[in-house]
Amino acid sequence: MRSHGIINTPSSCFFLAQINRNTSDESAHCYVISPCQLQKKCNRSVPPPPPPTSALINTPSDTMCSPGTWMWRAALCCALLETLLHTARGLNMCMSGSATSCEECLLIHPSCAWCAQEHFGRGRTLTSRCDFKQNLHKRGCDPLFIEFPSSSVSILQNMPLSDKGSGATQYDVVQIMPQSVSLSLRPGEQTWFGLQVRQVEDYPVDLYYLMDLSLSMKDDLDTIRNLGTKLAQEMGKLTSNFRLGFGSFVDKNMSPFSYTAPKYQENPCNGYKLFPNCVPTFGFRNILSLTDKVDRFNEEVQKQMVSRNRDAPEGGFDAILQAAVCKTEIGWRKEAYHLLVFTTDDVPHLALDGRLGGLVQPHDGKCHLNEKNEYSASTEMDYPSLALLGEKLAENNIFLIFAVTKRFYVIYKNFTALIPGTTVEILDQDSKNVIQLIVAAYNNIRSKVELSVWDHPEDISLSFTATCQDGKPLPGLRKCADLKIGDTVSFNVSVEARSCPPRSTDQSFTIRPVGFKDRLEVSVDYQCDCDCSKKAQTNSSICSSIGTYNCGKCQCEPGYLGARCECQEGETSSMYLSACREAEGKQICSGRGECSCNQCLCFESEFGKIYGSYCECDDFSCARHKGILCSGHGECHCGECKCHAGFVGDNCNCSTETSTCVSDDGQMCSGRGNCVCGRCQCTEPGAFGDTCEKCPTCPDACGTKRECIECRLFNSGRLADNQTCQRLCKDEIITVETLKTEEPGAVLCLFKTDNDCVMKFTYSEHVSGQSILTALKEPECGGGTDAMMVLLAVVGSILLVGVILLAVWKTVITVHDRREFARFQSARSRARYEMASNPLYKQPVSTHFVETDFSMYGKSYNGGVH
């Protein structure tokens, strides 16, 4: 039995380890293929098997390739795989199965082998010829008689990849390698093969412009009158071999989709004041087949006039299907990229809408263009379904580009999930941005590679591992994005056959990148027959002449049993019963069969098959999911689900596919959750969405949306220099003069621009599931501080205050002086005195009378004694 394990190491490298073991084999061989391409083997020296593909070997720098660096990793690998051995040694599914023939043995498990030796196990009551190969050898089976086929891969055609698409060798361009592989599969055993894909430079391009010519598209028609010349100039920068075509559509010319009254037959706009003249309604018209003469495109477009239909939806899907399947009429080249640009401003009619007009016949998916290059079955068949549309687009390698107005972006975005190889872009109301839109969509298409499988047989499981430009294997993915022209990507394809088809049945399937003409043809044959069956002997003496000796065992005629057909059904004896009990005390044949001639004959059951040496096993007592045994993704074997490739779990309901968990930015669950059973389980609080891409309350919400604001509004930031802005930034951005921050559920985000301005925007989630960003038209910028102006302002302020204080002081003094002068004048007017005298004048001489008194004992002055 072979097991494979990948062990991640701290250096971002990994091992591919493979071990070969048998249940009874005490030895194990562990091979470690390091990034340095060193091979270390544990225990015995056995040539190591090749790795599934070279893409699984990640080669780091030489500085990490020292023997000491890898020694502990090799030991770790062997230790882990030895642990796996010991836990599985107790199970021998080959002997516990119900194999009664070599072919049945091979179907139990790919590690089971059959011994066709005649005298193998003689002397034992019961002998199982179905066992592990090593066990059969130890039990005495000659290796020449051991039947043990294995799966193999053969490369039938392996032309090297091309570098350039145009020129003398354009018809021999190879973009996928190999081109043909033959697989020989043993049921239950996985095998691998690798393939490489490269988008070559300067590959021819055929672009068919399919336009809605209903009345609402009149301004768009005026805009594209000279589209051919401008578009050819832009596409000439991407390819030297470009052809352009033009077609138009309106809707089915029948009620209730169009106006059918006689007065509207020649002019549906009759009586319409805004635009009184237009051409009759039509379903689809191929106006110009693909040509390299772009002037003819301009001429034909200038001749066109709009028409008018009654209801809002258009008949665009009718037109897309005809443009896809009418390869000769449209002029699609096999050796070119096929781009179909679909422009409209409304939703399309879908399948079953035609029943409103009495059209019950489903679309047959065929071309119905008449001699006038018009769709002749428009009023005979219903609109095509999305499944039919996707099938025909993929069958003819056509990339469909929906160019629609912002109002219907979400609807057409949902269509892209159902139609492989389809993109959607937002078209301006008057189609002014159609050239930039086409170039961006073309670059987006050329930046990714996605594999598709055609004619996939139901009994074959396929799983893919992509190795993109970073060199890391991505299990479960079959596409790579963010590629440059000329980049080469690798894919590892794991193939497993679940069962054997009827004899002489050969299967085949095709793997090809979406939109490519190149393909890988895979033919499959099955290792279901044993070589010893070719030597079967009927009525052999070994089988008592009443049976066929085949692969060492007798296949008895009806009514006879035993190793040599020596017993008849119904013979019972006590000596036979003990051989029909699994252990003493157990029921005979587990209570689900009867003992006859040392063998248990298991009862039939309406639920499934009961088998085993003691009827102890069945194929219906396994876990179920929603009532389906093993979820429909595995086989029930003795009470345990054996899951098909790509599924795990007790009931096989958990898918290992991770492509549905990869967000648009290439991260698993946007870095906010884990991929469990093919679905994202968001671990970041507040995160939601299919890939946890929506999270207004996450710490990084503003940071992730900031890059879209920068590249969409200002053509700056990290995403401005590549083609990922249009692909990653599909959120609706509304620009306003004044930002309202009080909306419920909206998160306000701010960031500083390169010129020190502040950009503000709000992030919210609409009920439709679309993210809405509301941003200012221009960042808020404040003027820088000028030191001289500040100084002048301070000095000026001081001077102004001083002048004001002086003025106030002067005013106060003046008022005070005027009041005093007024008081003086008032007092002067009241004074009365003779004109000859001055009342203020005093005489210079004054007279005073002094009394004197002289005494004999002393002096007396002024009457005082001292």
Secondary structure by P-SEA (a helix, b strand, c coil): cbbbbbbbcccccccbbbbbbcccccbbbbbbbccccbbbbccccccccccccccccccccccccccccaaaaaaaaaaaaaaaaaaccccccccccccccaaaaaaccccbbbbcccccccccccccccccaaaaaaaccccccbbbbbbbccccbbbbbbcccccccccccccccccbbbbbcccccccbbbbbbbbccccbbbbbbbbbccccaaaaaaaacaaaaaaaaaaaacccbbbbbbbbbbcccccccccccccccccccccccccccccccccccccccccccaaaaaaaaaacccccccccccaaaaaaaaaacccccccccccbbbbbbbbbcbbbbccccccccccccccccccccccccccccccccccccaaaaaaaaaaabbbbbbbccccaaaaaaaaaaacccbbbbbbcccccaaaaaaaaaaaaaaabbbbbbccccccbbbbbbbbcccccccccccccccccccbbbbbbbbbbbccccccccccbbbbbcccccbbbbbbbbbcccccccccccccccccccccccccccccccccccccccccccccccaaaaaaaccccccccccccccccccccbbbbbcccccccccccccccccccccccccccccccccccccccccccccccccccccccccccccccccccccccccccccccccccccccccccccccccccaaaaaaaacccccccccccccccccccbbbbbcccccccccbbbbbbbccccbbbbbbbbbccccbbbbbbbcccbbbbcccaaaaaaaaaaaaaaaaaaaaaaaaaaaaaaaaaaaaaaaaaaaaccccccccccccccbbbbbbbbbbbccccccccccc
